[in-house]
């Protein structure tokens, strides 16, 4: 092949491959993020709810669920590509020691991990001197990152792009473990996000894991919990096959993470916006 033609083929292959990767790397799919936001919304106290409503309105949005996936689509939004690129590393964290111990700055150089993302945007959201526009934007990041840090594969300890590099068979089709956890396992319930939120809310208040000493940083604990789930035997199926037994064991874990994220997001907004 002549080199110009070869370059064209490479360009076409890259154009096909990059959107697929970009779409899978930033997790819980839209459905998971909406569920977390909706569960949180239902648990807001009246003053936090009024403030959330004010910020959403200033942003032209109707509901917390509607903005929950916004940070995942910034790179496609004209004029926001740079923000999308700059905030890309804030959606996840890689534990470096093969275990699940958060040791800054190793896990979070210059605050560039999901824990740093939460610290940064919670501070802006709670800053009454910041502009309404900045606080509305911070709210969208906070809603999203609380979801992300609870998706186990957003804070794992393997060098595989959060399971994106771990190919599996699911329902007779090839996919990867990240996508299975982002959305494909949730889709097996065959529920729209609002009905799914109803179902999870009907399970009653979730019992949150106890704060682990010596952390005064709850976000780091949430990341460590995700890492422990990923590190459990069988989380990566040796057969590279997602069978009924895998879903029966792991879907309830994913749903508990959604419920925990919803409750913690509500607590965080209640505290920050009171
Ligand atoms: Zn994300």
Boltz pocket constraint, residues with backbone or C-beta under 6 A from the ligand:
constraints:
  - pocket:
      binder: B
      contacts: [[A, 26], [A, 27], [A, 28], [A, 71], [A, 72], [A, 91], [A, 144], [A, 148]]
      max_distance: 6.0
